Amino acid sequence: MNTKKQSLTIKLVVIVSAILLITNLLLGALVVHDSREVVRTLISNRMLDISNTAADMLDGDVLEKLTSEDQGTPPYQKISDTLAFFQKNIDIRYIYCIRATGEKEFVFGVDPTVKDPGIFGEPIVYTEALYKASKGNAAVDEESYTDKWGTFYSAYSPVFNSEGKVAGIVAVDFDAKWYDNWITRQTKSIFLNSVAAIFIAVVFIIIITSKIRKELRTVSEDLNEIARDVNEIIPNARAPHRENSDDFQELSLKVHMVKQSLKQYASSLHEQTETLLESMFHDCCRIYYINMDSNSGICILTQNDDNCILKKGDHFPYQEAIARYAHNFVTEEYRDGFLYFTDPENVQKNLIREKTITYRYLIRRNNRESFERIRFMNIDNPKFAVHTIGVGFIDESLENTGSSSNL
């Protein structure tokens, strides 16, 4: 049964889209909430400005004495005309006066509305803002209310008489539909902006991930070619399989397989190199493997005595070790020649022409002098460059004291 491999692009698109959606929804909700508060504050301030101005222009002593029988009289008409001026010249729905008839009981007073006005003495819908105004504090409804004329938010400002008492209340109605429509428009705008932002982000992610996937395919193809070459060298090397792996996981598995296979191959090759060097340098007392490109060496074989500085498997810098050896053991008359012969450039140049090169010199150890030979062998055997070599030391001392010097 074949299992479809999970798409990295789809994963990224889904995850980022979800994050963007949640973020935009939260921001949208916050903006809508803040917008409501801003609009409410603006409406409240505007309505209070109108109601406060109108209230200041009315005579409280006259207002509190008016009755339904006073309609058409000059005092009544003056107040009505003042209110009508605001209604005609300012964008409001209604403006009128209210009278308190008891605790939390209110009725219409003067209403300048031409068509279907509130009847003098007709009960008014009670709101908390209206009650606050009856106690001398101007206020605006926090929630809309509905009466037979529609749904409104209203501002209420007290009108004071000459004794400083509340003689009446000026009410200004503002249509709640405008408020609701404004909120609806803002909500739609925020929603559309959120959708557009998500769409742009998704397109951007698809473009980026497609480019990444293209690069991954190129890397994967190169890695597959390397893996095939590794399989030819190490037939048992196989990439592990994982169900529902994505592109990165699959690539990681291949890299891991190649890495482990190359480690095994390097270990096997190192063992083979040691065996090869020991066979080629069978007459040497000390053997080293040198990488000329990295100036690094590995001790392959050394005599186990007190003069041995390096032990088998030790790594060391080639040039520094050679210079130290020349200074400590090679006699002065041979030292310059020894250093010239062992110089990396000279070694590489000579080993291109010859498979093996040897230099004989005199050393002083344990207060005794003896001849020694150093042998370099080209392991790579290329035509134009030398990268890895074997180095062996041959002790020509007629008396084998069992002691030796070491790099």
Contacts in CASP RR format, 6 or more apart in sequence:
PFRMAT RR
TARGET T0000
AUTHOR 0000-0000-0000
METHOD contacts of the structure
MODEL  1
MNTKKQSLTIKLVVIVSAILLITNLLLGALVVHDSREVVRTLISNRMLDI
SNTAADMLDGDVLEKLTSEDQGTPPYQKISDTLAFFQKNIDIRYIYCIRA
TGEKEFVFGVDPTVKDPGIFGEPIVYTEALYKASKGNAAVDEESYTDKWG
TFYSAYSPVFNSEGKVAGIVAVDFDAKWYDNWITRQTKSIFLNSVAAIFI
AVVFIIIITSKIRKELRTVSEDLNEIARDVNEIIPNARAPHRENSDDFQE
LSLKVHMVKQSLKQYASSLHEQTETLLESMFHDCCRIYYINMDSNSGICI
LTQNDDNCILKKGDHFPYQEAIARYAHNFVTEEYRDGFLYFTDPENVQKN
LIREKTITYRYLIRRNNRESFERIRFMNIDNPKFAVHTIGVGFIDESLEN
TGSSSNL
3 243 0 8 1.000
3 244 0 8 1.000
5 244 0 8 1.000
5 245 0 8 1.000
5 246 0 8 1.000
5 250 0 8 1.000
6 244 0 8 1.000
6 245 0 8 1.000
6 246 0 8 1.000
7 246 0 8 1.000
8 209 0 8 1.000
8 212 0 8 1.000
8 213 0 8 1.000
8 246 0 8 1.000
8 247 0 8 1.000
8 248 0 8 1.000
9 205 0 8 1.000
9 206 0 8 1.000
9 209 0 8 1.000
9 210 0 8 1.000
9 213 0 8 1.000
11 246 0 8 1.000
12 205 0 8 1.000
12 209 0 8 1.000
13 202 0 8 1.000
13 205 0 8 1.000
13 206 0 8 1.000
13 209 0 8 1.000
16 201 0 8 1.000
16 202 0 8 1.000
16 205 0 8 1.000
17 198 0 8 1.000
17 201 0 8 1.000
17 202 0 8 1.000
20 197 0 8 1.000
20 198 0 8 1.000
20 201 0 8 1.000
21 194 0 8 1.000
21 198 0 8 1.000
24 193 0 8 1.000
24 194 0 8 1.000
24 197 0 8 1.000
24 198 0 8 1.000
25 194 0 8 1.000
27 194 0 8 1.000
28 190 0 8 1.000
28 194 0 8 1.000
31 186 0 8 1.000
31 190 0 8 1.000
32 183 0 8 1.000
32 186 0 8 1.000
32 187 0 8 1.000
32 190 0 8 1.000
35 183 0 8 1.000
35 186 0 8 1.000
36 183 0 8 1.000
39 179 0 8 1.000
39 182 0 8 1.000
39 183 0 8 1.000
40 142 0 8 1.000
40 179 0 8 1.000
43 140 0 8 1.000
43 153 0 8 1.000
43 174 0 8 1.000
43 179 0 8 1.000
44 140 0 8 1.000
44 155 0 8 1.000
47 92 0 8 1.000
47 140 0 8 1.000
47 153 0 8 1.000
47 154 0 8 1.000
47 155 0 8 1.000
47 172 0 8 1.000
47 174 0 8 1.000
48 138 0 8 1.000
48 140 0 8 1.000
48 155 0 8 1.000
48 157 0 8 1.000
50 86 0 8 1.000
50 90 0 8 1.000
50 92 0 8 1.000
50 95 0 8 1.000
50 155 0 8 1.000
50 172 0 8 1.000
51 95 0 8 1.000
51 138 0 8 1.000
51 155 0 8 1.000
51 156 0 8 1.000
51 157 0 8 1.000
51 170 0 8 1.000
51 171 0 8 1.000
51 172 0 8 1.000
52 138 0 8 1.000
52 157 0 8 1.000
53 86 0 8 1.000
54 82 0 8 1.000
54 83 0 8 1.000
54 86 0 8 1.000
54 95 0 8 1.000
54 157 0 8 1.000
54 170 0 8 1.000
54 172 0 8 1.000
55 138 0 8 1.000
55 157 0 8 1.000
55 158 0 8 1.000
55 159 0 8 1.000
55 169 0 8 1.000
55 170 0 8 1.000
57 82 0 8 1.000
58 79 0 8 1.000
58 82 0 8 1.000
58 97 0 8 1.000
58 159 0 8 1.000
58 170 0 8 1.000
59 79 0 8 1.000
60 159 0 8 1.000
60 160 0 8 1.000
60 161 0 8 1.000
60 162 0 8 1.000
60 167 0 8 1.000
60 168 0 8 1.000
61 161 0 8 1.000
61 162 0 8 1.000
61 167 0 8 1.000
62 75 0 8 1.000
62 78 0 8 1.000
62 79 0 8 1.000
63 79 0 8 1.000
63 97 0 8 1.000
63 110 0 8 1.000
63 159 0 8 1.000
63 161 0 8 1.000
63 167 0 8 1.000
63 168 0 8 1.000
64 99 0 8 1.000
64 161 0 8 1.000
64 167 0 8 1.000
64 168 0 8 1.000
65 75 0 8 1.000
66 75 0 8 1.000
66 76 0 8 1.000
66 79 0 8 1.000
66 109 0 8 1.000
66 110 0 8 1.000
67 120 0 8 1.000
68 120 0 8 1.000
68 121 0 8 1.000
70 76 0 8 1.000
71 120 0 8 1.000
76 110 0 8 1.000
79 97 0 8 1.000
79 110 0 8 1.000
80 110 0 8 1.000
80 111 0 8 1.000
80 112 0 8 1.000
81 112 0 8 1.000
83 95 0 8 1.000
83 96 0 8 1.000
83 97 0 8 1.000
83 110 0 8 1.000
83 111 0 8 1.000
83 112 0 8 1.000
83 170 0 8 1.000
84 112 0 8 1.000
86 92 0 8 1.000
86 95 0 8 1.000
86 172 0 8 1.000
87 94 0 8 1.000
87 95 0 8 1.000
87 112 0 8 1.000
87 113 0 8 1.000
92 172 0 8 1.000
92 173 0 8 1.000
92 174 0 8 1.000
93 152 0 8 1.000
93 173 0 8 1.000
93 174 0 8 1.000
93 175 0 8 1.000
94 111 0 8 1.000
94 113 0 8 1.000
94 149 0 8 1.000
94 152 0 8 1.000
94 171 0 8 1.000
94 172 0 8 1.000
94 173 0 8 1.000
95 112 0 8 1.000
95 170 0 8 1.000
95 171 0 8 1.000
95 172 0 8 1.000
95 173 0 8 1.000
96 108 0 8 1.000
96 109 0 8 1.000
96 110 0 8 1.000
96 111 0 8 1.000
96 112 0 8 1.000
96 113 0 8 1.000
96 117 0 8 1.000
96 118 0 8 1.000
96 170 0 8 1.000
96 171 0 8 1.000
97 108 0 8 1.000
97 109 0 8 1.000
97 110 0 8 1.000
97 111 0 8 1.000
97 159 0 8 1.000
97 168 0 8 1.000
97 169 0 8 1.000
97 170 0 8 1.000
97 171 0 8 1.000
98 106 0 8 1.000
98 107 0 8 1.000
98 108 0 8 1.000
98 109 0 8 1.000
98 124 0 8 1.000
98 130 0 8 1.000
98 156 0 8 1.000
98 168 0 8 1.000
98 169 0 8 1.000
98 170 0 8 1.000
98 171 0 8 1.000
99 106 0 8 1.000
99 107 0 8 1.000
99 108 0 8 1.000
99 109 0 8 1.000
99 121 0 8 1.000
99 168 0 8 1.000
99 169 0 8 1.000
100 106 0 8 1.000
100 134 0 8 1.000
100 166 0 8 1.000
100 168 0 8 1.000
100 169 0 8 1.000
101 107 0 8 1.000
101 121 0 8 1.000
104 126 0 8 1.000
104 131 0 8 1.000
105 123 0 8 1.000
105 126 0 8 1.000
106 123 0 8 1.000
106 124 0 8 1.000
106 126 0 8 1.000
106 130 0 8 1.000
106 134 0 8 1.000
106 169 0 8 1.000
107 120 0 8 1.000
107 121 0 8 1.000
107 122 0 8 1.000
107 123 0 8 1.000
107 124 0 8 1.000
108 118 0 8 1.000
108 119 0 8 1.000
108 120 0 8 1.000
108 121 0 8 1.000
108 122 0 8 1.000
108 124 0 8 1.000
109 120 0 8 1.000
109 121 0 8 1.000
110 120 0 8 1.000
111 117 0 8 1.000
111 118 0 8 1.000
111 120 0 8 1.000
116 149 0 8 1.000
124 130 0 8 1.000
124 171 0 8 1.000
125 145 0 8 1.000
125 146 0 8 1.000
125 147 0 8 1.000
127 141 0 8 1.000
127 143 0 8 1.000
127 145 0 8 1.000
127 154 0 8 1.000
128 139 0 8 1.000
128 141 0 8 1.000
128 142 0 8 1.000
129 139 0 8 1.000
129 140 0 8 1.000
129 141 0 8 1.000
129 142 0 8 1.000
129 154 0 8 1.000
129 155 0 8 1.000
129 156 0 8 1.000
130 139 0 8 1.000
130 154 0 8 1.000
130 156 0 8 1.000
130 169 0 8 1.000
130 171 0 8 1.000
132 138 0 8 1.000
132 139 0 8 1.000
132 156 0 8 1.000
133 139 0 8 1.000
133 156 0 8 1.000
133 157 0 8 1.000
133 158 0 8 1.000
133 166 0 8 1.000
133 169 0 8 1.000
134 158 0 8 1.000
134 166 0 8 1.000
134 169 0 8 1.000
135 166 0 8 1.000
136 158 0 8 1.000
136 160 0 8 1.000
136 166 0 8 1.000
137 158 0 8 1.000
138 155 0 8 1.000
138 156 0 8 1.000
138 157 0 8 1.000
138 158 0 8 1.000
139 155 0 8 1.000
139 156 0 8 1.000
140 153 0 8 1.000
140 154 0 8 1.000
140 155 0 8 1.000
140 156 0 8 1.000
141 152 0 8 1.000
141 153 0 8 1.000
141 154 0 8 1.000
141 155 0 8 1.000
144 151 0 8 1.000
144 152 0 8 1.000
144 153 0 8 1.000
144 176 0 8 1.000
144 179 0 8 1.000
145 151 0 8 1.000
145 152 0 8 1.000
145 154 0 8 1.000
146 152 0 8 1.000
149 173 0 8 1.000
150 175 0 8 1.000
151 175 0 8 1.000
151 176 0 8 1.000
151 177 0 8 1.000
152 173 0 8 1.000
152 174 0 8 1.000
152 175 0 8 1.000
152 176 0 8 1.000
153 173 0 8 1.000
153 174 0 8 1.000
153 176 0 8 1.000
153 179 0 8 1.000
154 171 0 8 1.000
154 172 0 8 1.000
154 173 0 8 1.000
154 174 0 8 1.000
155 171 0 8 1.000
155 172 0 8 1.000
155 174 0 8 1.000
156 169 0 8 1.000
156 170 0 8 1.000
156 171 0 8 1.000
157 169 0 8 1.000
157 170 0 8 1.000
158 166 0 8 1.000
158 168 0 8 1.000
158 169 0 8 1.000
159 166 0 8 1.000
159 167 0 8 1.000
159 168 0 8 1.000
159 169 0 8 1.000
159 170 0 8 1.000
160 166 0 8 1.000
160 167 0 8 1.000
161 167 0 8 1.000
213 247 0 8 1.000
216 247 0 8 1.000
216 248 0 8 1.000
216 251 0 8 1.000
219 251 0 8 1.000
220 247 0 8 1.000
220 250 0 8 1.000
220 251 0 8 1.000
220 254 0 8 1.000
223 251 0 8 1.000
223 254 0 8 1.000
223 255 0 8 1.000
223 258 0 8 1.000
224 254 0 8 1.000
226 258 0 8 1.000
227 237 0 8 1.000
227 239 0 8 1.000
227 254 0 8 1.000
227 257 0 8 1.000
227 258 0 8 1.000
230 237 0 8 1.000
230 258 0 8 1.000
230 261 0 8 1.000
230 262 0 8 1.000
230 265 0 8 1.000
231 237 0 8 1.000
231 238 0 8 1.000
233 265 0 8 1.000
234 261 0 8 1.000
234 264 0 8 1.000
234 265 0 8 1.000
237 257 0 8 1.000
237 258 0 8 1.000
237 260 0 8 1.000
237 261 0 8 1.000
237 264 0 8 1.000
238 257 0 8 1.000
239 253 0 8 1.000
239 254 0 8 1.000
239 257 0 8 1.000
240 253 0 8 1.000
240 256 0 8 1.000
240 257 0 8 1.000
241 253 0 8 1.000
242 249 0 8 1.000
242 250 0 8 1.000
242 253 0 8 1.000
245 253 0 8 1.000
273 289 0 8 1.000
273 300 0 8 1.000
273 379 0 8 1.000
274 289 0 8 1.000
274 300 0 8 1.000
276 379 0 8 1.000
277 287 0 8 1.000
277 289 0 8 1.000
277 300 0 8 1.000
277 301 0 8 1.000
277 377 0 8 1.000
277 379 0 8 1.000
277 390 0 8 1.000
278 287 0 8 1.000
278 300 0 8 1.000
278 301 0 8 1.000
280 377 0 8 1.000
280 390 0 8 1.000
281 287 0 8 1.000
281 301 0 8 1.000
281 375 0 8 1.000
281 377 0 8 1.000
281 390 0 8 1.000
281 392 0 8 1.000
283 394 0 8 1.000
284 301 0 8 1.000
284 375 0 8 1.000
284 392 0 8 1.000
284 393 0 8 1.000
284 394 0 8 1.000
285 302 0 8 1.000
285 303 0 8 1.000
285 393 0 8 1.000
285 394 0 8 1.000
285 395 0 8 1.000
285 404 0 8 1.000
286 299 0 8 1.000
286 301 0 8 1.000
286 302 0 8 1.000
286 303 0 8 1.000
286 392 0 8 1.000
286 393 0 8 1.000
286 404 0 8 1.000
286 406 0 8 1.000
286 407 0 8 1.000
287 299 0 8 1.000
287 300 0 8 1.000
287 301 0 8 1.000
287 302 0 8 1.000
287 390 0 8 1.000
287 391 0 8 1.000
287 392 0 8 1.000
287 393 0 8 1.000
288 297 0 8 1.000
288 298 0 8 1.000
288 299 0 8 1.000
288 300 0 8 1.000
288 390 0 8 1.000
288 391 0 8 1.000
288 392 0 8 1.000
288 407 0 8 1.000
289 297 0 8 1.000
289 298 0 8 1.000
289 300 0 8 1.000
289 379 0 8 1.000
289 388 0 8 1.000
289 389 0 8 1.000
289 390 0 8 1.000
289 391 0 8 1.000
290 296 0 8 1.000
290 297 0 8 1.000
290 318 0 8 1.000
290 388 0 8 1.000
290 389 0 8 1.000
290 390 0 8 1.000
290 391 0 8 1.000
291 297 0 8 1.000
291 387 0 8 1.000
291 388 0 8 1.000
292 318 0 8 1.000
292 344 0 8 1.000
292 347 0 8 1.000
292 348 0 8 1.000
292 386 0 8 1.000
292 387 0 8 1.000
292 388 0 8 1.000
292 389 0 8 1.000
293 387 0 8 1.000
295 317 0 8 1.000
295 318 0 8 1.000
295 319 0 8 1.000
295 344 0 8 1.000
296 315 0 8 1.000
296 316 0 8 1.000
296 317 0 8 1.000
296 318 0 8 1.000
297 315 0 8 1.000
297 316 0 8 1.000
297 317 0 8 1.000
297 318 0 8 1.000
297 321 0 8 1.000
298 313 0 8 1.000
298 314 0 8 1.000
298 315 0 8 1.000
298 316 0 8 1.000
299 310 0 8 1.000
299 311 0 8 1.000
299 312 0 8 1.000
299 313 0 8 1.000
299 314 0 8 1.000
299 315 0 8 1.000
299 316 0 8 1.000
299 407 0 8 1.000
300 312 0 8 1.000
300 313 0 8 1.000
301 312 0 8 1.000
302 308 0 8 1.000
302 310 0 8 1.000
302 311 0 8 1.000
302 312 0 8 1.000
302 406 0 8 1.000
303 402 0 8 1.000
303 404 0 8 1.000
303 406 0 8 1.000
305 402 0 8 1.000
305 403 0 8 1.000
305 404 0 8 1.000
306 403 0 8 1.000
307 365 0 8 1.000
307 403 0 8 1.000
307 404 0 8 1.000
307 405 0 8 1.000
307 406 0 8 1.000
308 404 0 8 1.000
308 406 0 8 1.000
309 406 0 8 1.000
309 407 0 8 1.000
310 316 0 8 1.000
310 321 0 8 1.000
310 406 0 8 1.000
310 407 0 8 1.000
316 407 0 8 1.000
318 344 0 8 1.000
319 344 0 8 1.000
321 407 0 8 1.000
322 339 0 8 1.000
322 342 0 8 1.000
322 407 0 8 1.000
323 339 0 8 1.000
324 407 0 8 1.000
325 405 0 8 1.000
325 406 0 8 1.000
325 407 0 8 1.000
326 335 0 8 1.000
326 338 0 8 1.000
326 339 0 8 1.000
326 342 0 8 1.000
327 335 0 8 1.000
328 405 0 8 1.000
329 363 0 8 1.000
329 364 0 8 1.000
329 365 0 8 1.000
329 405 0 8 1.000
330 338 0 8 1.000
330 361 0 8 1.000
330 362 0 8 1.000
330 363 0 8 1.000
331 361 0 8 1.000
331 362 0 8 1.000
331 363 0 8 1.000
331 364 0 8 1.000
331 369 0 8 1.000
333 362 0 8 1.000
334 361 0 8 1.000
334 362 0 8 1.000
337 359 0 8 1.000
337 361 0 8 1.000
338 359 0 8 1.000
338 361 0 8 1.000
338 374 0 8 1.000
340 346 0 8 1.000
341 347 0 8 1.000
341 357 0 8 1.000
341 359 0 8 1.000
341 374 0 8 1.000
342 359 0 8 1.000
342 374 0 8 1.000
342 376 0 8 1.000
347 357 0 8 1.000
347 376 0 8 1.000
347 386 0 8 1.000
347 389 0 8 1.000
348 385 0 8 1.000
348 386 0 8 1.000
350 357 0 8 1.000
350 376 0 8 1.000
351 357 0 8 1.000
351 376 0 8 1.000
351 377 0 8 1.000
351 378 0 8 1.000
351 386 0 8 1.000
351 389 0 8 1.000
352 378 0 8 1.000
352 382 0 8 1.000
352 383 0 8 1.000
352 384 0 8 1.000
352 385 0 8 1.000
352 386 0 8 1.000
354 378 0 8 1.000
355 377 0 8 1.000
355 378 0 8 1.000
355 381 0 8 1.000
356 375 0 8 1.000
356 376 0 8 1.000
356 377 0 8 1.000
356 378 0 8 1.000
357 375 0 8 1.000
357 376 0 8 1.000
358 373 0 8 1.000
358 374 0 8 1.000
358 375 0 8 1.000
358 376 0 8 1.000
359 373 0 8 1.000
359 374 0 8 1.000
360 371 0 8 1.000
360 372 0 8 1.000
360 373 0 8 1.000
360 396 0 8 1.000
361 371 0 8 1.000
361 372 0 8 1.000
361 373 0 8 1.000
361 374 0 8 1.000
362 369 0 8 1.000
362 370 0 8 1.000
362 371 0 8 1.000
362 372 0 8 1.000
363 369 0 8 1.000
363 370 0 8 1.000
363 371 0 8 1.000
363 372 0 8 1.000
363 405 0 8 1.000
365 403 0 8 1.000
365 404 0 8 1.000
365 405 0 8 1.000
366 401 0 8 1.000
366 403 0 8 1.000
368 401 0 8 1.000
370 395 0 8 1.000
370 396 0 8 1.000
370 397 0 8 1.000
370 398 0 8 1.000
370 399 0 8 1.000
371 396 0 8 1.000
371 397 0 8 1.000
372 393 0 8 1.000
372 394 0 8 1.000
372 395 0 8 1.000
372 396 0 8 1.000
372 397 0 8 1.000
373 393 0 8 1.000
373 394 0 8 1.000
373 396 0 8 1.000
374 391 0 8 1.000
374 392 0 8 1.000
374 393 0 8 1.000
374 394 0 8 1.000
375 391 0 8 1.000
375 392 0 8 1.000
375 393 0 8 1.000
375 394 0 8 1.000
376 389 0 8 1.000
376 390 0 8 1.000
376 391 0 8 1.000
376 392 0 8 1.000
377 389 0 8 1.000
377 390 0 8 1.000
377 391 0 8 1.000
378 386 0 8 1.000
378 389 0 8 1.000
379 388 0 8 1.000
379 389 0 8 1.000
379 390 0 8 1.000
380 386 0 8 1.000
380 387 0 8 1.000
380 388 0 8 1.000
393 404 0 8 1.000
395 404 0 8 1.000
END
